[in-house]
């Protein structure tokens, strides 16, 4: 058994490391497996030597981030504790230091989990990145942020956002309006992401100038996309032919991100998902291609979303 005590200059500083909630010491106990006691301006851990050192490492990580100016919230606290528990070489300071865009009245975009940070790094380092996981894990949002950042830094000349126009209940032909108006609902999530990151007027101007293009996947056929950041959203709803067509559109200086959730395929009639096939064919290790798999703890929507996903996963597991 080992024991280690950490002293701080005052109780307020220690409380700030615990996101203002002393009960979070119990979180350290349950995740890392140590006994924690805190009084006034100190915290002490007791347990197996390795576990105690992991707990101390987590507190030091939180301390470094706090002294660097971060306001520790519950999510930041959990990140530091879970990272220390798994021994992954990622610090909270590194997570909080990764910020994209921002300015004016719009806040910067930053990752909130280890996988989100790995995703942003992967999009910097690879030509083709697959972001695979459940709804709400930030796959599309961070892909758009990364591409916009590259566009603003002139690493690419344009941003192309595309989705397959596959119905999830409604029938495209029965929607009102002309073809453009019928397609718009399928592309709306991409517009929403853009408008959250840069001012609407700037988005519209960039679309008019051709720096941003949002179009259905069918419009990609026959094109060679040079010097562009390309995002294929809802990749699970592509057919094998569509996915191959898309992946072979990349031209000089281009990079692309494919997002999707293999558990939410809306293709009818037993048609195979192009995303599932791509994962099977390309995940064996091809230079320039990377896969980031998101998990339930990466969900950053309402907390109940993670519970809903877990319940559905459990039910599907029983049915299979």
Beta strands, then each sheet from edge to edge (+ up, - down):
strand 1: 2-7
strand 2: 35-39
strand 3: 42-47
strand 4: 99-100
strand 5: 109-110
strand 6: 128-132
strand 7: 158-163
strand 8: 212-216
strand 9: 228-233
strand 10: 255-260
strand 11: 289-293
sheet 1: 1+ 3- 2+
sheet 2: 4+ 5-
sheet 3: 8+ 7+ 9+ 10+ 6+ 11+
end
